[in-house]
Amino acid sequence: MKKVKLDIVGLSYSQTQSGAYALVLGEVNGRRRLPIIIGAFEAQAIAIEIEKMSPTRPLTHDLFKSFAQAYEVEITEVLIYNLVDGVFFAKLMCSKDGEQIEIDARTSDAIAIAVRFNAVIYTYEFILASAGIVIEGNDFLFLENLEGITGSSGASTQETSPEPTPVSGYQSLTIEELHNKLEKALADEAYEKAARIRDEINRRNAGK
């Protein structure tokens, strides 16, 4: 079956399912997007890695990476290989001493691990054709505020293209104050708060 390479193009609070996030994967060199509903913990794990934040203690997916590297296991690819009753199925393609191993995983966990290994993400054409949506015009990477989100993990195709929600509350602070608060939030392991502060810093830098 034909495989299609995907990139992460969006991560936003779900407008249709309370306590969940919409992870949007985009077809490389194409206009189709694959929205997947994931839990708050997995969304946080993905956002922290994309934002290059450094937790004071390793998250579960960081622990998986350290464990794999300790035993010289490399994650080379993530494949979203099936879609049944609105639920995506994925597997990790691993390599050790020239041997290829496949490990079944939830799609949200697989993506969180993929970003830590810089592994490529693929799906099959039939999945993208049945569950993908076509985006007109330009889109961009957006990371949503993760504060106060709880709920179960999973995957669904019921989400349409999410829209980012503006993050506020830090406009009155100086850049230096923002960086100080960011360092403190990371030290306190308040990652959802750190994500909000990082968003404000990025907006300031983009406006220069």
VENUR-V854216 format. One line per field, one symbol per residue. ss: DSSP state (H for helix, E for strand, - for the rest). psi: psi as a letter, one per 40 degrees, with the letter a starting at -180 (. if undefined). burial: + if it has 9 or more other C-alpha atoms within 8 Angstrom, else -. A space follows every 50 residues. Layout:
# VENUR-V854216
ss: ???
psi: ???
burial: ???
This chain:
# VENUR-V854216
ss: --EEEEEEEEEEE------EEEEEEEE----EEEEEEEEHHHHHHHHHHH ---------HHHHHHHHHHH---EEEEEEEEEEE--EEEEEEEEEE--EE EEEEE-HHHHHHHHHHH--EEEEEHHHHHHH-EE--------E------- ------------------------HHHHHHHHHHHHH---HHHHHHHHHH HHHHHH--
psi: ihihhiiheihihhedhheiihhhhihhfieiighhhiiddddddddddd efigidihidddddddddddefhhhdihhheihhfehihiihhihhfehh hhhiiiddddddddddefiihiiiddddddeiihhiaiiihhhihehehi iiiaiieehahiiihihieedeiidddddddddddddefgdddddddddd dddddde.
burial: ---+++++++++++----+++++++++---++++++++++-++++++++- ----+-----+++++--++---+++++++++++--+++++++++++---- ----+++++++++++++-+++++++-++---++-+------+++++---+ +-+++++-+--+-+--+----------++-++--+++--+++++++++++ +--+----
